[in-house]
């Protein structure tokens, strides 16, 4: 086992009650795998264990599946990726939204690699029976999912030196989401929006009010120690120690809550802790965090 990885699995349960007649549905959220050469098979043993315990009806992969799009050309990483994507799709209909690491290199010389990565993701998803959602809908008998693609405008900016910098940009997500047509979201099914980063603002919530659930990843749960996260949840505290952007004490990075009294927000803390492109000092924090899979149980009130 790589000692820089979480050493335990946590299945975080969230229950959603809708005020209309809906068939009970179990949605499993997983993501932030950050597949790279130093990710061990232990992490994916956790994924198999979670699936066998949950028996989900639907699986949503919340992005940052690889640590860099360059991993899509590395044989060892590709083998892990294909194996785990097939594991998910054999268990339940599986949908993928991309995170910034899936198409932007996180190394010192950052590069946007959409022209290489997105066609590659399409091929891999088709091979594995996973549906890639790039600003599009997926329909199942009792749930309707919109997968939002947060492009580089939502996750990067270029500084004065011309360097590409990773940074969450909620204002850009507002511009994007307000232009979307969500008229397909109707009360006959569960309406679900999945995106990678929780760039949540009042404008975003207003634009997404037709959805019952908004699900995200990206935050790594704020790297809150095992056990402490449960204490926080009892008091409705969703903050963390450090964010994916390396800022201290971020708010709303873990768990589930009703943002406006109607729409449920769910944030999955992911399989890894601080991503492995991060400085060594942050990677050491991974051992205090559990690998997490979220189970969202939806039923009528």
C-alpha positions as a LaTeX table, in Angstrom:
\begin{tabular}{lrrr}
\hline
Residue & $x$ (\AA) & $y$ (\AA) & $z$ (\AA) \\
\hline
Unk1 & 0.00 & 0.00 & 0.00 \\
Unk2 & 1.21 & 3.49 & $-0.82$ \\
Unk3 & 1.30 & 5.32 & 2.52 \\
Unk4 & 0.28 & 8.55 & 0.80 \\
Unk5 & $-3.19$ & 7.14 & 0.12 \\
Unk6 & $-6.29$ & 6.96 & 2.33 \\
Unk7 & $-6.25$ & 3.65 & 4.19 \\
Unk8 & $-9.97$ & 3.10 & 4.88 \\
Unk9 & $-13.26$ & 3.25 & 2.95 \\
Unk10 & $-16.26$ & 5.34 & 3.95 \\
Unk11 & $-19.67$ & 5.04 & 2.33 \\
Unk12 & $-21.46$ & 8.30 & 3.07 \\
Unk13 & $-25.25$ & 7.94 & 2.98 \\
Unk14 & $-27.56$ & 10.81 & 1.98 \\
Unk15 & $-31.33$ & 10.46 & 1.80 \\
Unk16 & $-33.48$ & 12.67 & $-0.43$ \\
Unk17 & $-37.26$ & 12.77 & $-0.12$ \\
Unk18 & $-39.23$ & 14.25 & $-3.01$ \\
Unk19 & $-42.79$ & 15.57 & $-2.69$ \\
Unk20 & $-44.05$ & 13.57 & $-5.66$ \\
Unk21 & $-44.40$ & 9.93 & $-6.58$ \\
Unk22 & $-40.93$ & 8.65 & $-7.48$ \\
Unk23 & $-39.60$ & 5.10 & $-7.68$ \\
Unk24 & $-36.89$ & 4.59 & $-5.03$ \\
Unk25 & $-33.46$ & 4.98 & $-6.63$ \\
Unk26 & $-29.92$ & 4.50 & $-5.35$ \\
Unk27 & $-27.27$ & 6.70 & $-6.98$ \\
Unk28 & $-23.62$ & 6.04 & $-6.20$ \\
Unk29 & $-21.13$ & 8.89 & $-6.59$ \\
Unk30 & $-17.43$ & 8.29 & $-7.04$ \\
Unk31 & $-14.60$ & 10.35 & $-8.44$ \\
Unk32 & $-11.29$ & 12.08 & $-7.88$ \\
Unk33 & $-9.47$ & 8.82 & $-8.53$ \\
Unk34 & $-6.47$ & 10.79 & $-9.86$ \\
Unk35 & $-5.06$ & 7.69 & $-11.53$ \\
Unk36 & $-1.28$ & 7.94 & $-11.89$ \\
Unk37 & 1.65 & 5.52 & $-11.54$ \\
Unk38 & 1.73 & 5.86 & $-7.75$ \\
Unk39 & $-1.95$ & 5.04 & $-7.15$ \\
Unk40 & $-2.07$ & 1.48 & $-5.81$ \\
Unk41 & $-4.71$ & $-1.17$ & $-6.43$ \\
Unk42 & $-5.81$ & $-0.78$ & $-2.80$ \\
Unk43 & $-7.84$ & 2.29 & $-3.72$ \\
Unk44 & $-9.73$ & 0.38 & $-6.33$ \\
Unk45 & $-10.32$ & $-2.53$ & $-4.00$ \\
Unk46 & $-12.28$ & 0.07 & $-2.03$ \\
Unk47 & $-14.34$ & 0.84 & $-5.14$ \\
Unk48 & $-15.20$ & $-2.82$ & $-5.67$ \\
Unk49 & $-16.14$ & $-3.18$ & $-1.98$ \\
Unk50 & $-18.42$ & $-0.16$ & $-2.17$ \\
Unk51 & $-20.25$ & $-1.43$ & $-5.25$ \\
Unk52 & $-20.79$ & $-4.85$ & $-3.68$ \\
Unk53 & $-22.25$ & $-3.25$ & $-0.54$ \\
Unk54 & $-24.42$ & $-0.62$ & $-2.24$ \\
Unk55 & $-25.82$ & $-2.45$ & $-5.30$ \\
Unk56 & $-26.50$ & 0.93 & $-6.98$ \\
Unk57 & $-29.14$ & 1.63 & $-9.61$ \\
Unk58 & $-26.99$ & 4.36 & $-11.16$ \\
Unk59 & $-23.31$ & 5.34 & $-10.87$ \\
Unk60 & $-22.05$ & 8.87 & $-11.54$ \\
Unk61 & $-18.31$ & 9.41 & $-11.92$ \\
Unk62 & $-17.64$ & 12.99 & $-10.81$ \\
Unk63 & $-14.42$ & 13.73 & $-12.68$ \\
Unk64 & $-10.65$ & 14.02 & $-12.11$ \\
Unk65 & $-10.49$ & 10.34 & $-12.92$ \\
Unk66 & $-6.85$ & 10.70 & $-13.99$ \\
Unk67 & $-4.26$ & 13.00 & $-12.47$ \\
Unk68 & $-3.32$ & 14.32 & $-15.90$ \\
Unk69 & $-4.58$ & 13.68 & $-19.46$ \\
Unk70 & $-1.09$ & 12.34 & $-20.21$ \\
Unk71 & $-2.09$ & 9.26 & $-18.17$ \\
Unk72 & $-4.45$ & 8.35 & $-21.03$ \\
Unk73 & $-1.32$ & 7.31 & $-22.97$ \\
Unk74 & 0.43 & 5.50 & $-20.11$ \\
Unk75 & $-0.10$ & 1.73 & $-20.28$ \\
Unk76 & $-0.15$ & 1.08 & $-16.52$ \\
Unk77 & $-2.61$ & 3.91 & $-15.83$ \\
Unk78 & $-4.78$ & 2.99 & $-18.78$ \\
Unk79 & $-5.05$ & $-0.59$ & $-17.54$ \\
Unk80 & $-6.31$ & 0.61 & $-14.14$ \\
Unk81 & $-8.70$ & 3.06 & $-15.75$ \\
Unk82 & $-10.29$ & 0.53 & $-18.08$ \\
Unk83 & $-10.63$ & $-2.06$ & $-15.34$ \\
Unk84 & $-12.42$ & 0.28 & $-12.94$ \\
Unk85 & $-14.67$ & 1.87 & $-15.54$ \\
Unk86 & $-15.78$ & $-1.62$ & $-16.64$ \\
Unk87 & $-16.33$ & $-2.55$ & $-12.98$ \\
Unk88 & $-18.74$ & 0.38 & $-12.64$ \\
Unk89 & $-20.61$ & $-0.15$ & $-15.91$ \\
Unk90 & $-21.17$ & $-3.84$ & $-15.19$ \\
Unk91 & $-22.71$ & $-2.94$ & $-11.84$ \\
Unk92 & $-25.13$ & $-0.24$ & $-13.07$ \\
Unk93 & $-25.67$ & 2.36 & $-15.82$ \\
Unk94 & $-22.63$ & 4.61 & $-15.41$ \\
Unk95 & $-22.16$ & 8.24 & $-16.41$ \\
Unk96 & $-19.02$ & 10.38 & $-16.45$ \\
Unk97 & $-18.47$ & 14.12 & $-16.21$ \\
Unk98 & $-14.94$ & 15.40 & $-16.71$ \\
Unk99 & $-12.84$ & 17.34 & $-14.22$ \\
Unk100 & $-10.04$ & 19.73 & $-15.06$ \\
Unk101 & $-7.35$ & 17.09 & $-14.48$ \\
Unk102 & $-8.96$ & 14.95 & $-17.16$ \\
Unk103 & $-8.09$ & 17.45 & $-19.91$ \\
Unk104 & $-5.60$ & 19.95 & $-18.40$ \\
Unk105 & $-2.09$ & 19.01 & $-17.29$ \\
Unk106 & $-1.52$ & 19.92 & $-13.62$ \\
Unk107 & 2.27 & 20.02 & $-13.84$ \\
Unk108 & 4.41 & 23.17 & $-13.74$ \\
Unk109 & 4.05 & 23.72 & $-17.50$ \\
Unk110 & 0.28 & 23.46 & $-17.62$ \\
Unk111 & $-1.40$ & 22.76 & $-20.93$ \\
Unk112 & $-5.01$ & 22.48 & $-22.08$ \\
Unk113 & $-5.26$ & 19.17 & $-23.93$ \\
Unk114 & $-8.91$ & 19.02 & $-24.96$ \\
Unk115 & $-8.14$ & 18.15 & $-28.59$ \\
Unk116 & $-6.30$ & 15.04 & $-27.42$ \\
Unk117 & $-8.15$ & 14.13 & $-24.24$ \\
Unk118 & $-11.84$ & 14.45 & $-25.13$ \\
Unk119 & $-11.70$ & 12.21 & $-28.25$ \\
Unk120 & $-9.71$ & 9.74 & $-26.14$ \\
Unk121 & $-12.31$ & 9.81 & $-23.36$ \\
Unk122 & $-15.06$ & 9.17 & $-25.89$ \\
Unk123 & $-13.26$ & 6.07 & $-27.18$ \\
Unk124 & $-12.54$ & 4.75 & $-23.67$ \\
Unk125 & $-16.11$ & 5.33 & $-22.47$ \\
Unk126 & $-17.57$ & 3.53 & $-25.47$ \\
Unk127 & $-15.18$ & 0.63 & $-24.91$ \\
Unk128 & $-16.19$ & 0.37 & $-21.24$ \\
Unk129 & $-19.93$ & 0.94 & $-21.59$ \\
Unk130 & $-19.80$ & 4.28 & $-19.76$ \\
Unk131 & $-21.75$ & 7.31 & $-21.03$ \\
Unk132 & $-19.67$ & 10.49 & $-21.23$ \\
Unk133 & $-21.85$ & 13.55 & $-20.65$ \\
Unk134 & $-20.52$ & 16.74 & $-22.24$ \\
Unk135 & $-23.32$ & 19.26 & $-21.67$ \\
Unk136 & $-25.95$ & 16.67 & $-22.52$ \\
Unk137 & $-28.78$ & 14.62 & $-21.04$ \\
Unk138 & $-29.03$ & 10.94 & $-20.25$ \\
Unk139 & $-32.41$ & 9.27 & $-19.73$ \\
Unk140 & $-33.21$ & 6.22 & $-17.61$ \\
Unk141 & $-36.72$ & 4.97 & $-16.71$ \\
Unk142 & $-36.87$ & 6.90 & $-13.44$ \\
Unk143 & $-34.03$ & 9.44 & $-13.55$ \\
Unk144 & $-32.84$ & 12.12 & $-15.97$ \\
Unk145 & $-29.21$ & 13.27 & $-15.67$ \\
Unk146 & $-27.58$ & 16.35 & $-17.18$ \\
Unk147 & $-23.79$ & 16.18 & $-17.24$ \\
Unk148 & $-22.15$ & 19.61 & $-17.18$ \\
Unk149 & $-18.75$ & 20.10 & $-18.78$ \\
Unk150 & $-16.87$ & 22.81 & $-16.89$ \\
Unk151 & $-14.29$ & 23.87 & $-19.43$ \\
Unk152 & $-11.00$ & 25.68 & $-18.80$ \\
Unk153 & $-12.78$ & 29.03 & $-18.33$ \\
Unk154 & $-14.31$ & 27.64 & $-15.14$ \\
Unk155 & $-11.07$ & 26.23 & $-13.74$ \\
Unk156 & $-8.08$ & 28.23 & $-14.99$ \\
Unk157 & $-6.77$ & 31.69 & $-15.80$ \\
Unk158 & $-3.61$ & 33.00 & $-17.44$ \\
Unk159 & $-1.42$ & 35.25 & $-15.29$ \\
Unk160 & 0.65 & 38.24 & $-16.43$ \\
Unk161 & 3.58 & 35.96 & $-17.22$ \\
Unk162 & 1.43 & 33.90 & $-19.56$ \\
Unk163 & 1.31 & 30.90 & $-17.21$ \\
Unk164 & $-1.84$ & 28.81 & $-16.97$ \\
Unk165 & $-3.00$ & 28.73 & $-13.34$ \\
Unk166 & $-5.56$ & 26.35 & $-11.82$ \\
Unk167 & $-8.24$ & 28.29 & $-9.95$ \\
Unk168 & $-11.99$ & 27.79 & $-9.44$ \\
Unk169 & $-13.98$ & 30.56 & $-11.16$ \\
Unk170 & $-17.64$ & 30.52 & $-10.08$ \\
Unk171 & $-18.45$ & 33.66 & $-12.11$ \\
Unk172 & $-17.55$ & 31.80 & $-15.33$ \\
Unk173 & $-19.77$ & 28.87 & $-14.35$ \\
Unk174 & $-22.61$ & 31.35 & $-13.77$ \\
Unk175 & $-22.26$ & 32.66 & $-17.32$ \\
Unk176 & $-22.23$ & 29.11 & $-18.67$ \\
Unk177 & $-25.11$ & 27.70 & $-16.64$ \\
Unk178 & $-27.46$ & 30.65 & $-17.26$ \\
Unk179 & $-27.28$ & 29.96 & $-21.00$ \\
Unk180 & $-28.34$ & 26.32 & $-20.69$ \\
Unk181 & $-31.82$ & 25.12 & $-21.60$ \\
Unk182 & $-33.11$ & 22.89 & $-18.81$ \\
Unk183 & $-36.69$ & 22.66 & $-20.08$ \\
Unk184 & $-36.25$ & 18.87 & $-20.38$ \\
Unk185 & $-36.30$ & 18.65 & $-16.57$ \\
Unk186 & $-39.91$ & 17.69 & $-15.81$ \\
Unk187 & $-41.57$ & 16.24 & $-12.68$ \\
Unk188 & $-42.18$ & 12.77 & $-14.14$ \\
Unk189 & $-38.62$ & 11.71 & $-13.21$ \\
Unk190 & $-35.82$ & 12.53 & $-10.80$ \\
Unk191 & $-33.89$ & 15.44 & $-12.30$ \\
Unk192 & $-30.16$ & 15.39 & $-11.59$ \\
Unk193 & $-27.30$ & 17.70 & $-12.60$ \\
Unk194 & $-23.75$ & 16.40 & $-12.27$ \\
Unk195 & $-20.62$ & 18.55 & $-12.58$ \\
Unk196 & $-17.09$ & 18.29 & $-11.25$ \\
Unk197 & $-16.43$ & 21.43 & $-9.20$ \\
Unk198 & $-19.08$ & 22.85 & $-6.82$ \\
Unk199 & $-18.96$ & 26.39 & $-8.18$ \\
Unk200 & $-22.16$ & 27.16 & $-6.28$ \\
Unk201 & $-23.54$ & 30.71 & $-6.23$ \\
Unk202 & $-27.10$ & 32.05 & $-5.83$ \\
Unk203 & $-27.26$ & 32.56 & $-9.61$ \\
Unk204 & $-26.26$ & 28.96 & $-10.24$ \\
Unk205 & $-28.87$ & 27.69 & $-7.77$ \\
Unk206 & $-31.55$ & 29.82 & $-9.41$ \\
Unk207 & $-30.62$ & 28.59 & $-12.89$ \\
Unk208 & $-30.73$ & 24.97 & $-11.67$ \\
Unk209 & $-33.98$ & 25.15 & $-9.68$ \\
Unk210 & $-35.63$ & 22.50 & $-11.86$ \\
Unk211 & $-33.17$ & 19.90 & $-10.60$ \\
Unk212 & $-33.80$ & 17.80 & $-7.51$ \\
Unk213 & $-30.12$ & 17.08 & $-6.91$ \\
Unk214 & $-26.87$ & 18.81 & $-7.90$ \\
Unk215 & $-23.83$ & 16.57 & $-7.40$ \\
Unk216 & $-20.14$ & 17.49 & $-7.42$ \\
Unk217 & $-16.67$ & 16.21 & $-6.54$ \\
Unk218 & $-13.35$ & 18.11 & $-6.73$ \\
Unk219 & $-13.04$ & 19.17 & $-3.09$ \\
Unk220 & $-11.50$ & 15.97 & $-1.66$ \\
Unk221 & $-13.75$ & 16.64 & 1.33 \\
Unk222 & $-11.43$ & 19.35 & 2.59 \\
Unk223 & $-9.11$ & 16.56 & 3.85 \\
Unk224 & $-11.02$ & 16.26 & 7.14 \\
Unk225 & $-9.71$ & 13.45 & 9.41 \\
Unk226 & $-11.71$ & 10.24 & 9.71 \\
Unk227 & $-14.26$ & 10.57 & 12.50 \\
Unk228 & $-14.04$ & 14.36 & 12.60 \\
Unk229 & $-16.14$ & 14.59 & 9.43 \\
Unk230 & $-18.98$ & 12.74 & 11.15 \\
Unk231 & $-18.84$ & 15.12 & 14.13 \\
Unk232 & $-18.99$ & 18.09 & 11.76 \\
Unk233 & $-21.98$ & 16.61 & 9.95 \\
Unk234 & $-23.99$ & 16.33 & 13.18 \\
Unk235 & $-23.75$ & 20.10 & 13.51 \\
Unk236 & $-24.38$ & 20.79 & 9.83 \\
Unk237 & $-20.78$ & 21.88 & 9.24 \\
Unk238 & $-19.58$ & 21.24 & 5.68 \\
Unk239 & $-16.21$ & 23.00 & 5.87 \\
Unk240 & $-12.75$ & 21.43 & 5.60 \\
Unk241 & $-9.07$ & 21.91 & 6.38 \\
Unk242 & $-7.72$ & 22.63 & 2.91 \\
Unk243 & $-9.37$ & 23.01 & $-0.49$ \\
Unk244 & $-8.47$ & 21.60 & $-3.88$ \\
Unk245 & $-7.05$ & 25.07 & $-4.61$ \\
Unk246 & $-4.81$ & 24.80 & $-1.52$ \\
Unk247 & $-6.73$ & 27.45 & 0.44 \\
Unk248 & $-7.24$ & 26.90 & 4.16 \\
Unk249 & $-10.58$ & 26.17 & 5.86 \\
Unk250 & $-12.85$ & 26.07 & 2.78 \\
Unk251 & $-16.64$ & 26.08 & 3.28 \\
Unk252 & $-19.15$ & 23.68 & 1.72 \\
Unk253 & $-16.73$ & 21.01 & 0.56 \\
Unk254 & $-18.36$ & 17.83 & 1.89 \\
Unk255 & $-21.71$ & 16.18 & 2.58 \\
Unk256 & $-25.22$ & 17.11 & 1.55 \\
Unk257 & $-27.67$ & 19.92 & 2.32 \\
Unk258 & $-30.66$ & 21.77 & 0.89 \\
Unk259 & $-29.32$ & 25.00 & $-0.55$ \\
Unk260 & $-32.64$ & 26.78 & $-1.13$ \\
Unk261 & $-35.06$ & 24.59 & 0.78 \\
Unk262 & $-35.68$ & 22.45 & $-2.32$ \\
Unk263 & $-32.55$ & 21.59 & $-4.33$ \\
Unk264 & $-30.22$ & 19.10 & $-2.67$ \\
Unk265 & $-26.47$ & 19.67 & $-3.01$ \\
Unk266 & $-24.26$ & 16.57 & $-2.68$ \\
Unk267 & $-20.45$ & 16.73 & $-2.68$ \\
Unk268 & $-18.46$ & 13.52 & $-2.88$ \\
Unk269 & $-15.07$ & 13.66 & $-1.14$ \\
Unk270 & $-13.49$ & 11.25 & $-3.61$ \\
Unk271 & $-11.19$ & 8.26 & $-3.46$ \\
Unk272 & $-7.94$ & 10.15 & $-2.85$ \\
Unk273 & $-6.94$ & 13.05 & $-0.62$ \\
Unk274 & $-4.72$ & 15.86 & $-1.88$ \\
Unk275 & $-4.10$ & 15.08 & $-5.54$ \\
Unk276 & $-0.73$ & 13.55 & $-6.27$ \\
Unk277 & 0.52 & 16.46 & $-8.34$ \\
Unk278 & 0.35 & 18.48 & $-5.11$ \\
Unk279 & 3.45 & 19.26 & $-3.02$ \\
Unk280 & 4.67 & 16.48 & $-0.75$ \\
Unk281 & 3.52 & 18.31 & 2.39 \\
Unk282 & $-0.11$ & 18.09 & 1.26 \\
Unk283 & 0.14 & 14.48 & 0.14 \\
Unk284 & 1.07 & 13.47 & 3.68 \\
Unk285 & $-2.43$ & 14.55 & 4.76 \\
Unk286 & $-4.00$ & 11.79 & 2.67 \\
Unk287 & $-3.57$ & 9.15 & 5.35 \\
Unk288 & $-5.95$ & 10.94 & 7.71 \\
Unk289 & $-8.81$ & 10.91 & 5.18 \\
Unk290 & $-10.96$ & 7.96 & 4.16 \\
Unk291 & $-11.52$ & 6.99 & 0.54 \\
Unk292 & $-15.14$ & 8.01 & 0.07 \\
Unk293 & $-18.06$ & 6.85 & $-2.03$ \\
Unk294 & $-21.42$ & 8.62 & $-1.67$ \\
Unk295 & $-24.75$ & 6.80 & $-1.72$ \\
Unk296 & $-27.76$ & 8.99 & $-2.45$ \\
Unk297 & $-31.07$ & 7.26 & $-1.76$ \\
Unk298 & $-34.02$ & 9.04 & $-3.40$ \\
Unk299 & $-37.63$ & 8.28 & $-2.54$ \\
Unk300 & $-40.99$ & 9.99 & $-2.14$ \\
Unk301 & $-41.60$ & 11.75 & 1.17 \\
\hline
\end{tabular}
